[in-house]
Amino acid sequence: MSKPPFGFGPPDPDRRGDNDPEQPSGAEAFNQLGQMLSQLGQMLSQAGSSSGPVNYDLAKQIALQNLSGSEDAKIGFASSTGDSSTAVRDAAHLAELWLDAATILPAGATTTVAWSARTWVEKTLPTWQRLCDPVAQQVSGAWMQALPEEAKQAAGPLLSMMGQMGGMAFGSQLGNALAQLAQEVLTSTEVGLPLGPATTSALLPANIEKFTEGLEVPSSEVVVFLAAREAAHQRLFAHVPWLRQRLLATVEEFARGITVDTSALESLAGQIDPANPASIEEAMSSGLLEPKTTPEQESALKRLETLLALVEGWVDVVVAEAIGDRLPGAEALRETLRRRRATGGPAEQTFATLVGLELRPRRMRAASSLWKLVGDRHGMEKRDGLWSHPDLMPTAEDLDEPLDFADRLGETPVLGDDFDPIAELERTQKREADAAADSGSEAAPKPDSDDKGDKGDTPSS
């Protein structure tokens, strides 16, 4: 069962113990009510002036409060007098040198930094706003549309307050989720999307230190390997102009298609026993209020999964070729990160809760095999040249038959420096239009004055 969008999850069962106190009564109830109203007023005063379906001021405040105790950790291979930032910059410099020989795409990052979890929240929040707004707009809009007109008129100014409260609810859950995610991600591009600022390569040393625990690989190798993956991602996002926009726009397209079946509220109400709080949780987890997946969303999801797989597969192959046997533990790290991305850990699950979909490149191994085959047969120039235009990229069907794709690719000329994808697309469209016109003229009846048409002459192609 897929996860509902943020703001509509069921209560946390871990917070309800077997020895819950009995319901308060009398003076205790009034005291608790006063405390709740006081806390609500404090939240309203601290929420800031954020407008829209999500209160991002509150989300940032909650996330940073949850991370108030987190600090940068020292990288294992840093000297006793060094720090995390120096270690990350040294690792990135070495990784860039190795990548230069494995791809025709030049370095994409102009800055390499070490982020704390708090810095990750601050730097990625603008992108999260772009991704989360469509989800919140669709869900909150569905609830507002479900209200009868009489109720809307009677509510009057209360509707704006309801919208503010909804934005605070979304912001609260977003802040808690981002705090969890910030303590797990290893680099700024680990979820497959360019969440951070453009041309900025970022690693999170404290999270890398925790990730290294239990691995039989020196932490210095882990940092260099992750720096190479981050640098490879940045090369793609910096030098493939359409890629960043295509990835984010596809996520937005999926989110805008979210619909909530408000008619399920009646069925939900029939399952709730006001005297039994457990019945509320059972009803919410029954799936009645889960967003319904539309055919348009399925199409967007398929395109997103394919593109994510192609990005992750390319990075996997290029980094493996760049590192080669320079790092003894590289192959073990490669397999560990493959499983981490393919199966989805807590970070991936958090993203699924936030945006309503799973960013899981299920076909990453197939994409890696395809890129490896193309590179071995046709060289890295032709392999990397496919990124020059989205129409040249492998499709989901090509991932099923990589040999056929490699054979077809061998029949086309290598893309040179003078290749203009826009001009090539216009020429293709013109050829298709001319072919359609020729086909139409053949099907149309010939004029009586054209005697040649009666003889069945066929125009040459």
HELIX and SHEET records of a PDB file:
HELIX    1   1 PRO A   13  ARG A   15  5                                   3    
HELIX    2   2 ALA A   27  GLN A   46  1                                  20    
HELIX    3   3 TYR A   56  ASN A   66  1                                  11    
HELIX    4   4 SER A   84  ASP A  100  1                                  17    
HELIX    5   5 ALA A  117  ALA A  146  1                                  30    
HELIX    6   6 GLU A  149  ALA A  155  1                                   7    
HELIX    7   7 LEU A  158  ALA A  182  1                                  25    
HELIX    8   8 PRO A  205  THR A  212  1                                   8    
HELIX    9   9 SER A  219  HIS A  239  1                                  21    
HELIX   10  10 PRO A  241  ARG A  256  1                                  16    
HELIX   11  11 ALA A  264  GLN A  271  1                                   8    
HELIX   12  12 PRO A  277  MET A  284  1                                   8    
HELIX   13  13 PRO A  295  ILE A  323  1                                  29    
HELIX   14  14 ALA A  330  THR A  343  1                                  14    
HELIX   15  15 PRO A  346  VAL A  355  1                                  10    
HELIX   16  16 MET A  364  GLY A  385  1                                  22    
HELIX   17  17 LEU A  386  SER A  388  5                                   3    
HELIX   18  18 PRO A  390  LEU A  392  5                                   3    
HELIX   19  19 ALA A  396  ASP A  400  1                                   5    
HELIX   20  20 PRO A  402  GLY A  410  1                                   9    
HELIX   21  21 PRO A  421  ALA A  443  1                                  23    
HELIX   22  22 ASP A  451  LYS A  455  5                                   5    
SHEET    1   A 2 THR A 111  ALA A 114  0                                        
SHEET    2   A 2 THR A 200  LEU A 203  1                                        
END                                                                             
